[in-house]
Amino acid sequence: MRAVRPFSADSPGKIEIVDLPLPEPGAGEVRLRVHSAGLNRADLLQLQGGYPPPAGESPIPGLECAGVVEKLGEGVRGFATGERVMALLAGGGQAELVVVSVGQLLPWLDSLSAEEAGGLPEAAIASWTNLVAEGNLVAGESVLVTGATSGVGSFAVQLARELGANVVAAARSRERLEVLRDFGIDALVVLDEKFESSVRSMTAGGGVDLVLDLVGGQWTARSLAALKPRGRLVLVGLTAGATASIDLAALLRRRLRLIGSVLRSRPREEKASLVRAFFDFAGPRLADRRLHPIVARAFPFEEAAAAYRTLEIGGLLGKVVLTL
C-alpha cells in the first residue's frame, strides 16, 4: 500500500510517498480503506523526529482519518464491511489502509464531506477531552481558547458554545478571528501586548473560568493572568514554545490550577470512553451542522509534501487534509 514514509534518522523531516506492507487487523480491530486524513502539528513533529508514536502503534503519521471498513478482526461486532466511519488514531492514518481499534471509530455522518470527516476526529476528541474531561467546563462558565483559528481551536470554540459556555476566541490574526463570528463566537481577542487586559474587559473585569491553551510559550503565563480566582488552565499545545516564566506566588494566592494534557498516548480503553461520550453529545449537533470541522485546504495524497509545507507555514483557518 502507499503511505507517507515514517520518520527516518537518515533524512528527518523528508515527506514522500512509499510502498509499505498491508496492515492486518488484530482482535477488536478493523482495517479501513482511507478516503481522507487530517494533518496535525504532531505529525510534523513526528516526521522531524520529535514525537514518536506510542509503543505498538503504527509509525506512519496520521492521527485521524475517514474511510470504509474493509476487513474485520477477530471478535468484532457492530461493524460491517463497506461501512463508512471516522477514526481517532495514534498513528497510521496517512496511508491507503489503516488498522484501528473499534472503540476509536465514529460514524461518518452524511452531513460531513470526505474532507471534513477526515479532519474531524483528532480535533473533536481533543476538544472534548480538554474542555470536559480535563477542564470540567459547565454551562454558564466562561472559556478562553488560544490558538482558536487552528484545526483544534476552531472546533473547540464551537464545542464550548454548544456546551453552553461564554466563549472568548484568541489568535494572532484579527482577520482569521473575524471568520469565527459566522460560527456564533462574538468575543474575539488578538494575542498582543494587551491580551490579558482585553480578556478581562470582555468578562467585566473578572477573567475567565477556564483557558484551553493551544499555544503555550509566553502566552501561558498571560493566560493564567486572565483567569478568575480558582480558575483552571489546560495546556495542550506548544506552538509558541515549550518554556514559560510563571509567577508561582500568584498561582498559589489565586488558587489557580494548571493542567497538562495529551491525547495520543492515552490507553485505548480511555480513548474509547472519550469517543463514546463525545458522540453521545455531539452526534446530533454534527448531523444538523451546529458542529463541523473547518477545512482550510485539501490536497491530493500525492501532494503530501506540499500539504505539510502548508501546515508548517501556518496562517490558515482550520485543518489541512489529504484526500485519497
C-alpha positions in Angstrom: 0.0 0.0 0.0 1.0 3.6 -0.4 1.8 5.6 2.7 3.6 8.7 3.9 7.0 7.5 4.9 7.6 7.1 8.6 10.4 9.1 10.3 13.9 8.2 9.2 17.0 9.3 11.1 18.8 9.4 7.7 16.5 12.1 6.3 14.5 13.7 9.2 11.6 15.8 8.0 11.5 14.4 4.5 8.0 13.9 3.2 7.5 11.2 0.5 5.1 8.5 -0.5 6.4 4.9 -0.2 5.1 1.4 -0.6 4.7 -0.5 2.7 3.1 -3.9 3.7 -0.6 -4.1 4.3 -1.6 -3.9 8.0 -3.7 -6.7 9.3 -6.4 -6.2 12.0 -6.0 -8.0 15.3 -8.7 -8.9 17.8 -11.1 -6.0 18.3 -9.7 -4.1 15.3 -10.8 -3.3 11.8 -9.0 -2.3 8.7 -10.1 0.8 6.8 -9.6 1.9 3.3 -8.8 5.6 3.9 -10.6 8.3 1.9 -9.2 11.3 3.7 -6.8 12.1 6.6 -6.1 15.2 8.6 -2.7 16.7 9.2 -1.7 17.8 12.7 1.3 19.6 14.2 2.1 16.3 16.0 2.6 14.6 12.6 5.1 17.3 11.6 6.9 16.9 14.9 7.0 13.1 14.4 8.5 13.3 10.9 11.1 15.6 12.3 12.0 13.0 15.0 10.5 14.8 17.9 7.3 13.0 18.7 7.4 9.2 18.2 4.2 7.1 18.3 3.3 5.2 21.4 4.7 1.6 21.7 2.9 -0.8 19.5 1.2 1.8 17.3 1.9 2.5 13.6 5.0 4.6 12.8 3.2 6.0 9.8 2.0 9.6 10.6 -1.7 10.4 10.8 -3.9 10.8 13.9 -7.3 10.8 12.2 -9.0 9.6 9.1 -12.2 8.8 7.4 -12.8 5.7 5.3 -14.7 2.5 4.7 -14.4 -0.7 6.7 -12.6 -3.3 4.6 -11.8 -6.1 7.0 -12.9 -7.2 10.4 -10.6 -8.5 13.1 -11.4 -11.4 15.4 -14.4 -10.7 17.8 -15.5 -7.5 16.1 -19.3 -6.9 16.4 -21.4 -4.0 15.4 -19.5 -3.1 12.3 -19.7 -4.4 8.7 -17.5 -4.3 5.7 -18.4 -1.3 3.5 -19.5 0.8 6.4 -18.3 4.5 6.4 -16.6 5.5 9.6 -14.2 8.1 11.0 -11.3 7.1 13.2 -9.2 8.6 16.0 -5.7 7.1 15.7 -2.4 7.0 17.4 -0.7 6.7 14.0 -1.1 5.3 10.6 -3.9 7.5 9.0 -1.8 8.9 6.1 -1.9 5.7 4.1 -4.3 3.8 1.8 -5.1 1.4 4.6 -5.0 1.6 8.4 -5.9 -0.6 11.3 -7.9 0.9 14.2 -9.4 -0.3 17.4 -13.2 -0.4 17.1 -13.6 1.8 20.3 -12.0 4.6 18.4 -14.4 4.6 15.5 -17.2 7.1 14.9 -20.0 7.0 12.3 -19.2 9.1 9.2 -22.4 11.1 9.1 -24.0 12.1 5.8 -23.7 15.8 6.9 -19.9 15.6 6.6 -17.9 15.8 3.4 -14.9 13.4 3.0 -12.6 16.3 3.7 -14.5 17.3 6.8 -14.7 13.7 8.1 -11.0 13.1 7.7 -10.2 16.3 9.7 -12.7 15.8 12.5 -11.7 13.0 14.9 -8.5 14.4 16.4 -9.8 18.0 16.7 -13.1 16.8 18.1 -11.9 14.4 20.7 -9.0 16.7 21.7 -11.6 19.5 22.2 -13.9 17.2 24.2 -11.1 15.8 26.3 -9.7 19.1 27.3 -12.8 21.1 27.7 -14.9 18.5 29.5 -12.8 15.6 30.9 -9.8 17.8 32.0 -11.3 21.3 32.1 -14.7 20.3 33.7 -16.4 23.0 31.7 -20.1 23.5 32.6 -22.8 25.7 31.1 -22.7 29.3 32.1 -18.9 29.4 32.6 -16.6 31.4 30.5 -13.8 29.8 28.5 -10.8 31.3 26.6 -9.4 29.3 23.7 -6.0 30.4 22.5 -4.9 29.4 19.0 -8.6 29.5 18.1 -8.1 29.6 14.4 -6.2 26.3 14.4 -7.8 23.0 13.5 -8.4 22.1 17.1 -9.2 25.6 18.2 -11.8 26.3 15.5 -13.6 23.2 16.6 -13.1 23.8 20.3 -14.8 27.2 20.2 -17.9 25.6 18.5 -18.0 22.8 21.1 -17.6 25.2 24.0 -20.5 27.2 22.6 -22.7 24.1 22.4 -21.8 23.2 25.9 -23.3 26.5 27.0 -20.2 28.4 27.7 -19.4 32.1 27.1 -16.5 31.8 24.6 -13.6 34.1 24.1 -11.5 33.2 21.0 -7.9 34.3 20.8 -5.3 34.2 18.0 -2.7 36.3 16.3 -4.7 37.2 13.3 -7.7 39.5 13.7 -8.8 38.7 10.1 -9.0 35.0 10.7 -10.7 35.5 14.1 -13.4 37.5 12.4 -14.5 34.5 10.4 -15.4 32.7 13.7 -18.2 35.2 14.1 -20.0 33.1 11.5 -19.9 30.2 13.9 -21.5 32.1 16.8 -18.4 33.3 18.5 -18.8 37.0 19.5 -15.9 37.6 21.9 -12.6 37.8 19.9 -9.2 39.0 21.2 -5.9 39.2 19.4 -2.7 37.8 21.0 -0.8 41.0 21.6 0.6 43.1 24.4 -2.9 44.0 25.6 -4.1 40.4 25.7 -4.8 39.9 29.4 -6.5 43.2 29.9 -8.6 42.7 26.7 -9.8 39.3 28.1 -10.6 40.9 31.4 -12.5 43.8 29.8 -14.6 41.3 27.9 -15.5 39.5 31.2 -16.5 42.6 33.2 -13.0 42.6 34.8 -13.3 39.2 36.4 -11.5 37.0 34.0 -12.5 33.6 32.6 -13.2 30.3 34.4 -11.2 28.1 32.0 -8.4 28.5 29.5 -7.8 26.0 26.7 -4.2 26.8 25.9 -3.2 25.6 22.5 -0.1 27.7 22.1 2.0 27.7 25.2 5.2 29.7 25.4 4.8 33.3 26.8 1.0 33.1 26.4 0.6 30.5 29.1 1.6 33.0 31.9 -0.5 35.7 30.3 -3.5 33.3 30.0 -3.1 32.4 33.7 -3.3 36.1 34.5 -6.6 36.2 32.5 -8.2 33.6 34.8 -10.6 34.2 37.7 -9.5 33.2 41.1 -9.7 29.4 41.3 -9.7 29.2 37.5 -8.1 26.4 35.6 -5.9 26.3 32.5 -5.5 23.1 30.4 -2.2 23.2 28.4 -2.5 21.2 25.2 -0.2 22.8 22.6 3.2 24.4 22.4 3.3 26.2 19.1 4.6 29.3 20.7 7.3 27.5 22.7 7.9 24.9 25.4 9.1 27.2 28.2 7.4 29.9 30.2 8.1 32.1 33.2 5.2 31.7 35.6 4.5 33.7 38.8 4.1 30.7 41.2 3.1 33.0 44.1 0.1 34.2 42.0 -0.7 30.6 41.2 -0.9 29.9 45.0 -2.5 33.1 46.0 -5.3 32.9 43.4 -5.7 29.1 43.8 -5.3 28.5 40.1 -5.0 25.1 38.5 -2.5 24.4 35.7 -3.3 21.0 33.9 -1.1 19.4 31.3 -2.9 17.2 28.8 -2.1 14.8 25.9 -4.4 12.6 24.0 -2.3 10.4 21.8 -0.6 8.3 24.5 -3.8 7.5 26.5 -4.8 3.9 26.7 -7.2 2.6 24.0 -9.9 2.0 26.6 -9.7 5.6 27.8 -9.9 6.8 24.2 -12.9 4.6 23.6 -14.7 6.1 26.6 -13.9 9.7 25.4 -15.1 8.9 21.8 -18.4 7.5 23.2 -19.0 10.5 25.5 -18.2 12.9 22.7 -20.5 11.3 20.1 -23.4 10.9 22.6 -23.3 14.7 23.0 -22.1 15.8 19.6 -23.7 13.3 17.2 -27.0 15.2 16.7 -25.1 18.5 16.5 -22.8 17.1 13.8 -25.8 15.8 11.9 -27.5 19.2 11.7 -24.2 21.0 11.4 -24.3 23.0 14.5 -20.8 21.5 14.9 -18.5 20.8 12.0 -14.7 21.0 11.3 -13.3 23.9 9.3 -11.2 22.7 6.4 -8.6 25.3 5.3 -7.2 23.3 2.4 -7.4 19.8 1.0 -4.5 18.2 -1.0 -4.4 15.0 -3.1 -2.5 12.3 -1.3 0.3 12.5 -3.9 0.9 16.1 -2.8 1.6 15.3 0.8 4.8 17.2 0.8 3.0 20.4 -0.3 0.3 19.8 2.3 3.0 19.5 5.1 4.7 22.7 3.8 1.3 24.5 4.1 0.8 23.2 7.6 4.3 24.3 8.7 3.9 27.8 7.3 0.6 28.2 9.1 -1.6 31.2 8.8 -4.7 29.3 7.8 -8.1 28.9 9.5 -8.9 25.3 10.2 -7.5 21.9 9.1 -5.2 20.8 6.3 -6.4 17.4 4.9 -5.1 14.8 2.5 -7.6 13.1 0.1 -7.1 9.6 -1.4 
